[in-house]
Amino acid sequence: MPAAKNVSLDVSIMGREFRVACPEEERPSLLQAVTYLDRKMREIRDSGKIVGLERIAIMAALNIAHDLLNSNPAGMAAEVANADQLARVQRLTGLLDQALAQQDNLF
């Protein structure tokens, strides 16, 4: 089976541009994840309780992880039933960490 072709995408999260790579077939789901994350981060920022991009990103990640664990149909908060979902969350977290690290070097 041939290896999946990776594509580079330029995405915007809270007005900041990031370049991320993903397998071509995962492009639509990655774009959905970007939209979802951007919306969650803007909600946190607009609440006025959290200041700073890094803190907002951490709170958004915590809220998303909490929602994911609580949506587990078996009610098992300690485990995620679907390994594919966990792998995607881990991959996206890694991509966000990389993008934020690159942005930190700019300032």
C-alpha positions as CSV (number, residue, x, y, z in Angstrom):
1,M,0.0,0.0,0.0
2,P,1.5,3.4,-1.0
3,A,2.2,5.9,1.8
4,A,-0.3,8.7,2.3
5,K,0.7,11.9,0.6
6,N,1.1,14.8,3.0
7,V,-0.1,18.3,2.2
8,S,0.7,21.6,3.8
9,L,-2.1,23.9,4.8
10,D,-2.0,27.5,5.9
11,V,-4.6,27.9,8.6
12,S,-5.7,30.8,10.8
13,I,-6.4,30.4,14.5
14,M,-7.4,33.6,16.4
15,G,-6.0,35.7,13.6
16,R,-2.6,34.0,13.7
17,E,-1.4,32.1,10.7
18,F,0.0,28.5,11.0
19,R,1.3,26.1,8.5
20,V,0.5,22.5,9.3
21,A,1.0,19.2,7.4
22,C,-1.4,16.3,7.3
23,P,-2.2,13.3,5.1
24,E,-4.2,14.5,2.1
25,E,-7.3,12.4,3.0
26,E,-7.4,14.1,6.5
27,R,-7.5,17.6,5.1
28,P,-11.3,18.1,5.5
29,S,-11.3,16.9,9.1
30,L,-8.2,19.0,10.0
31,L,-10.0,22.1,8.6
32,Q,-13.0,21.2,10.7
33,A,-10.7,20.9,13.8
34,V,-9.2,24.3,13.0
35,T,-12.6,25.9,12.8
36,Y,-13.7,24.3,16.0
37,L,-10.6,25.2,17.9
38,D,-10.7,28.8,16.7
39,R,-14.3,29.1,17.8
40,K,-13.5,27.6,21.3
41,M,-10.5,29.9,21.8
42,R,-12.5,33.0,20.7
43,E,-15.2,32.0,23.2
44,I,-12.7,31.8,26.0
45,R,-11.0,35.0,25.0
46,D,-14.4,36.8,24.7
47,S,-15.4,35.7,28.2
48,G,-12.7,38.1,29.5
49,K,-11.5,35.7,32.2
50,I,-8.4,34.4,30.5
51,V,-5.7,36.6,29.0
52,G,-2.8,35.5,26.8
53,L,-2.8,33.2,23.7
54,E,-1.0,30.3,25.5
55,R,-3.4,30.3,28.4
56,I,-6.4,30.5,26.1
57,A,-5.0,27.6,24.0
58,I,-4.4,25.5,27.2
59,M,-7.9,26.2,28.5
60,A,-9.4,25.3,25.1
61,A,-7.5,22.1,25.0
62,L,-8.6,21.2,28.5
63,N,-12.2,22.0,27.7
64,I,-12.1,19.9,24.4
65,A,-10.4,17.0,26.2
66,H,-13.0,17.1,29.0
67,D,-15.9,17.2,26.5
68,L,-14.3,14.3,24.6
69,L,-13.9,12.2,27.7
70,N,-17.4,12.9,28.9
71,S,-18.9,12.0,25.6
72,N,-17.6,8.5,25.8
73,P,-20.7,6.3,25.4
74,A,-19.5,3.8,28.1
75,G,-19.1,6.7,30.6
76,M,-15.5,5.8,31.2
77,A,-13.8,9.2,31.7
78,A,-10.4,7.5,32.1
79,E,-10.4,5.9,28.7
80,V,-11.4,7.0,25.2
81,A,-13.3,4.2,23.5
82,N,-12.2,5.1,20.0
83,A,-8.5,4.9,19.5
84,D,-8.7,6.8,16.3
85,Q,-10.2,9.8,18.1
86,L,-7.4,9.7,20.7
87,A,-4.8,9.5,17.9
88,R,-6.3,12.5,16.2
89,V,-6.4,14.5,19.4
90,Q,-2.8,13.7,20.1
91,R,-1.8,14.6,16.5
92,L,-3.6,17.9,16.6
93,T,-2.1,18.7,20.1
94,G,1.3,18.0,18.6
95,L,0.6,20.3,15.7
96,L,-0.6,23.0,17.9
97,D,2.5,22.7,20.2
98,Q,4.7,23.0,17.1
99,A,2.9,26.0,15.7
100,L,2.8,27.8,19.1
101,A,6.5,27.1,19.6
102,Q,7.3,28.6,16.2
103,Q,5.2,31.7,17.0
104,D,6.9,32.1,20.4
105,N,10.2,32.4,18.6
106,L,8.9,35.5,16.7
107,F,8.5,37.5,19.8
